[in-house]
Amino acid sequence: MEKTELDQTRAPIYEALEKFREMRVVPFDVPGHKHGKGNPELTNFLGEKCVGVDVNSMKPLDNLCHPISVIREAELLAADAFGASHAFLMVGGTTSSVQSMVLSTCKQGDKIILPRNVHRSVINSLVLCGAIPVYVNPDVDRRLGISLGMSRDHVRKAIDENPDAVAVLVNNPTYYGICSDLRAIVKMAHDAGMLCLADEAHGTHFYFGENMPVSAMRAGADMAAVSMHKSGGSLTQSSLLLIGSNVSERHVRQIINLTQTTSGSYLLMSSLDISRRNLALRGKEIFRKVVEMAEYAREEINAIGGYYAYGREMINGDSVFDFDPTKLSVHTRDIGLAGIEVYDILRDEYDIQIEFGDIGNVLAYLSIGDRMQDLERLVSAMAEIRRRYKKAPDGLLSQEYIDPEVVCSPQSAFYSKKKSIPLQDSAGFVCSEFVMCYPPGIPILAPGERITSDIIDYIQYAKAKGCSMTGSEDPNINNINVLV
């Protein structure tokens, strides 16, 4: 296309919707609320402008399944802004981006090399396609109780031992802000004839901020799933799937259309369009401010005493090759409180909602909408929590990651004959479902893994501390499904 067609000041989906609104079209199509007239309560709640552009695909507005006009233009602008060969607008969250990425790469029986501390959407993809995971167990920071990135030697060993694997998947970054040596891993994968995939659910800002860890596309990765709704400012459930030059756009489109809705939300798509424009035009300035706020908060929280807000001092050149400077991850165990306990106190007593708390850490997610006065309120609340609740850390667990024993593939375990037994009696059995704290959505147990007494202790401890447990048929996780 001509250069003028890649003008980042454009937002073609938004522009088309504005033009459509002016046309005052009489709707004899779906959705049934007919521009809000049929559901006045919804219209009062969301506003006439919002429901007025909650419309169906039509020629002037293009079609997400096979875009040829305004959606196609928005994809090309997104690809240009992110430095990708092509970008797909995704309306099923980054879960759908991750699943499409894996399903585009793997088929039944294929091996894929990946860290075990992946989001459940990755392992869900393996359940769907029947690929075999080859886990690279990440290094662990024993003090913080968190998993780190994949070391180069561990990735090299996995590639050498599994030369028939089709891809290597990398978190860039992890939920806690930790990055592996992505450029080196991309080169190792490509040298072995494998693709490199990146879960960049928490890395949108890498493409626009200054002095950030390297983005997947810049590192030469073949595909990346990017959560624009996290640090990018678009509406919840909107995402991007980026591909490099080694991947077929047409093939990926076919894979996306296997699972993604045929009724793509124009609210979500227009939010991607507008947010991409905002980041392309103002991203450097925006994320410079976010980094400044995060650095201020780290200094203030560390000055309280008892907490440890960690940052770039953790970089070791390998398993912590880089650190996301926007992340405000704080270790809480030294004040005698699990992260989930601090999380609950902040919400219940201070009206502050942070992203998540696990058994040893909390994460406050900073992005383009945060203000310094809000951060000061968070810091003040954390200082008061320490003063009011500090106690000896006796009896607190610190281990956040337990190496799994993989007995069979996730797909085989998920669809095999199973039975439900009490969790406390399940040691030695093979799990057939997921168990995780959400957020962050990293499975404690995944289908096909051996249940151990350490895992049972961890689950029961997390439940007792108040973690939100999901993934299993039994919502209380008193029972667990195992292979017969």
N, C-alpha and C positions, 0 to 999 in steps of 0.2 A: 504494500500500500504506500501511497505518497506520504511524505513526512507530515503534511498538514492534517492527515487523517489520524495521526498519532499525537494529536494535541492534548496534553494532559489536563488542560483546562476544561475539556469536554466531559460530559457525563451523559452518554447517549440514552440510557434507559430512563434516567430521571427526566431528561428533556422530552422524550417521547411520551412519558406519562403526563407531564405538564400540558403538552399539546393535546393529548387525549382528553384531559379534564376540560379544556376550553371548548372541545367539540360538542359537549353536552349530549353524548350518545345515549339513545334509549336502549337499555339492556334487555335482550331476550336470550341471554346466555347465563352461565353460572359465573360467580357464586350467587346463591339464592337471596342474599340480603339486598341485592340490587342497589349497589352504591350506598348501602346503609339504610335505605328507606324501610326495608322489611325488618330491621332489628334496631329500633331506636335506643334501647338500653346500651347495646354495643357501640352505636354511633356516639352516644353521650360520653361513653367511657373512653373511646379511642379518638374521637373527633371526626368531623366530616371529611377533612382532607385525607386522613389515613384510610378510612373505609372506602372513600371515593376512588382510590387507586388500588384497592384490593380487587383486582380484575383477573379475567382469564386470558390465556394466550389468544392472540388474533393477529392478522397480518400487520397492522401498524405497530404492534408491540413485539413481534417476533415469537419464537417458540424455543424454550430452553433445551428441548430434546434434539432439535436440529436447527440451530440458530443461523440465520442468513443476513440479518440486518442489524437492529440496534443491540441485541444481545451479543451478536458476533463482534460488533464494534467495541462493546464494553470488555469482552474477553481479550481482544487485541490490545486495548489500552492497558488492561491489567498485566498482560504478559510483558509489555514494554516497561511498565513501571517496576515490575519485579525482576526484570532481566531473564525471563523465561522464553522458551520457544513458543509455548502456548499456555493459556490459563483458562480453566473451566470454572464458571460460577456454580457453586454448590449450595443447595438449600436444605440439606439434611445434616447440617453441622459438620465439624471436622471428622466425626465418625464416618460419614459417608465419603469424605475425601480419602481417609486412610483406607477404608475398605476398597474403594475403587483403585487406589494405588496398588494394594496388594493383589487384588483380583486381576488387575491388568498384567501382573508380572508372574503370578504363580498359578499352577493348576494342580490337580490331585497328584500327590506323591512327590512334588517338587520340594526341595529343601530351601529354606530361607534362614539366613544367619541374622540374629537379632539379640538385643539385650533382653533379659527377663523382666526388667522394670519398665515394660511398655504399658501403654494404656490398653484397657480391655478391648477397644475397637480393633487393635491389631490381632489379638488372639481370636476375637470374633470372626475376623476375616479368614483365619486358618480353619475355623469350624466350617465356614461356608465353602471354601475351595478345596479343603483336604490337603493343604501343604503341610510339610513337616518342619517344625521349628528346631533350629540348632541354636541353643541359647549360649550367649557369651555372658557368663555371670559377671556383673559389674563389680569393680572394687567397692569397698564400703568404708565410710568414715566412721570408725568405732565410737568416737566421742559424740558425734552428732546423731549416729544411728541412721544415716541416710546412704542410699546407694549413689555411686558416682557415675562417671561415664565409662565407656569401653576403652580399655588400654589397647594400644597398637599391637602389642605382642599377643594379646588374647584374640584379637580379630584375625591377625595373621595365622595363628595356630588353627582357628576355626576354618579359615579358608583352605589352609593346607590339608586339613583332615577331611574336608568336604568339598573337593574340587567340582563336584556335580551340583552344588548349590546354584540357584539362579539369581539370588540377590542378597544384599546386606542392607539391613534397616538400622537407622540411627535416630536416637532422640536428639533434637537440636533446638532448644536445650531440654534438660529434664525439667520437671515441675519446680525443682529447687533452684534452677538457673545454671546448671552445670553442663558444660559442653565437652564432647569428645573431640579428638583431632580429625575433624571432618574431611579436610583436604587429603590427609594421609589415607583415611579409610576409603574415600572415593577412588584414589589411585590404586589401592590394593584390590578393590573390587573389580575395577576395570581391567587391571592387569590379568586378573583371573577369568575374565570374560563374564563377569556378573554385573548386574545393575546395582546402583546404590540409591536407596529410598530414604527420605528424611521425614520424620514426624515433627513438623514445626508448628504444632498447635500453639506453642508459647513463644514463637520466634518471628512474628510478623514484623516487629520493629527492627530486626536485624537488617532488613532490606532498605531501611530509610534513615536510621540513626547513624551518628558518627561514632567511631571507635567502639563499634559493637563486634561481637563474635561474628565469624564469617557466616553468611547465609548459604543455604543449600545450593541455590542456583549459581552463586558466585564460586562455590567450591567445586562445581562440576557434577553435582548429583543429578540423577536422571529424573526423579520425581520428588515432589514435596507437597505435603498437606499442611495448609496454612490457615490458622484460626483468625480470620479477620475480625471476628466478633470479640476476641479477647483484647489484645493490645491495639488492634486496628480501629476500633470504634464503630463497627457496623452492628446491625441488629443480631441478637442471639439466634443461633442456628445458621448463620450465613458464613460461608467458608470459601476458600479457593483451593484448587488442585493445580499445581504447576508442573510442567514437564520440560525436559531438555530435548536437545536435537536428536538424541538416540531413540526416542520413544515416538510411536505413531499416534498422532492426534486422533485419527479416525478410529483406531482400535480402542483407545481409551474412552472415546465418546460412546462406543458400543457397550463397553463395560459399565460406564456410569449409568446408561439407560436401562441396564438390567435391574437396578435397584432404586434409582432415584425417581421421585414422583414425576408424573407427566403433567402435573398442575403446579409448576414452579411459582412460588410466591413473588409477586412483583414488589412487595414491601421489602423482602429480603434481598432481591436482586438489585433494586434501586439503592438500598443501603450499602451494598458492596460497591456499586458504581460511584456513589457520592464519597464514600470513605476512601476508596482508591485515589480519587482526585485530591482529596484533602491531604493524604499522606504524600502523594507525588509532589504537591505544591508546597507543603509546609512540614513534611515529616522530620527533616533535620532539626528544625527549631522546636517542634513538639517534643521529640524524644530527648533533646538536650535538656529541656526542663524536667522531664520525667527522671532522667539520670541524676540531675541536681537534687531533686526531692528525695530520691532513694538514698543518695549519699548522705544527705542531711539526716534522714531518719535513722540510718545505720549508726551514725556517730552519736546521736542523741540516745538511742536505745542502749548502745554499748556503754554509755556514760552512766546509765541507771545502775548497773551492776547486777550480776546474776544472769542476765540474758546474754546471748551471743548472736548478734546480727552479722552473718558472715557475708563475705564478698570476695574480691579478687585476690585477697591474700591466700585463698585456698588453692590457687593455680599451681599445679605441679608439673606442667609440661606434657602430661599424658592423660591419666584418667580424669583429671580436671585440667583440660587443655586451655579452657577459657571459661569465663563466668559472665552471665548476663547482668550488667550493672543496674538494670531496672528492677531486679528481683529484691524484695524485702523478705528474706527468709530468716527466721529467728528461732534459735534453739532455746527451749524453756526449761529443760529438765533440771538445771542447776538451781532453780528457785523452788523445786519440789513439786512442780505441776507438769502434767502432760500437756502437749500442745493443744489437744482437743479440749482440755479443761480451760485453758486460757481463751481459746476460741469461743467457748460457751459463755464464759464470764463477760467477754467483750460485747457479745450480742445481748445477753440477758440483762446485764447491769449497766452497760454504757451505750447501748444502741449503736454499736459499731460492728458491722458485718465484714469479716475478712474472708479470704478465699477458702482456706481450710486449716485444720489442725490435725496432726497425727499424734503418735504417742510421745514424740519428743520435740516437735517443731510446729510453728505456725507460719503461714505465708500470707502476707498482705500484698494484694495484686495492685501495682501502681501502673497507671496508664494515662491516656490523653485527657481524661476527665477529672483527674484529681487536683486538689488545691492544697496549698501549703497549710492553711488553717485547719484542714481536715487531718493532715498528718500530725500537726501539733496536738490535736485532740487525741489521736491514737497514741502518741508517745506519752502524753500525760496519763492516759488510762492505763497503759502498761506499767508506768512507774507506780501508780496507785495499787494495781493488782499485786505487784511485788511487795509493797508495804503491807497490804492487808492479808495476803494469802501465803507469803513465803514460808516454806518449811523445809526440813531436811529431805533430800531426794531418795531416802531409803525406800527400797522396794519398787522403784520405777524401772520398767523395762527400757532398754536403750536400743535394742536390735530392731532395725526397720526392714531388713532384707534377709530372707532365708533362702539359701540355694535350693532350688526344686530338684526332685528326682522325677524325670519325665519317663513314664512307663509306656505310653502310647500317644498317638497324635490327638490333638484337641477334637478333631472331627470324629474320629473313631470312638473316643470316650463319650462325647456328647450324645451320640446317636446309639450307643450300645445299651443293652439291657442293664437296668440299674435298680437299686433299692434304697430306701431311706432308713438311716440308722442314727442313733444318738451321736452327736458330735464327740462327746467324751469317750465313746467306744470305737471311734473310726480310725485310730492309728493303725497303719499298715495297709489300709484299703486304698484303692485308687479313686480319686475324686472324679465325678462326671459333670460337675457344674463349676461356676465361678463363686469365689468368696472374696470380697474386697471392701475396703473403706472408700466411700465416695463423698466428696473428692478425696484423694486424687484419681481414683479409678484404676489404680495399678493392682492387679489381682494378687491376693495373698495365696490363693489356690486357683489354678486353672484346670479345665478338663484334661485328664490324662496324667495328672501328677499324684505322686504318693503322699498320703497324709501322714505326718509325723507328730510326735508328742509336742515338739517345739512349735509346730504350726497351730496345734490345738490350743496350747497355752497362749500364743500370740492372739488368736481370734478371741478367746475368752477375755483376755486382758483388754483388748480394743473395745469389746462390747461393754465391759465394766466401766471403762473410762468415758463411754458415751459416743464413740465413733459411729457414724451412720454406715451401717453394714448393708451391702446390697449384693445381688448376683445369684443368690440361691433361691430355690423354690420356697423354703421355709423362711418367711421374713424375719423371724427371730433367731435364725441359725441355731436352734436347739438340735435340729436334725440336719443331716447332710446326705446328699445323694452320692452313692458309690457304685462302682461296677460290681456286678454279681460274679 
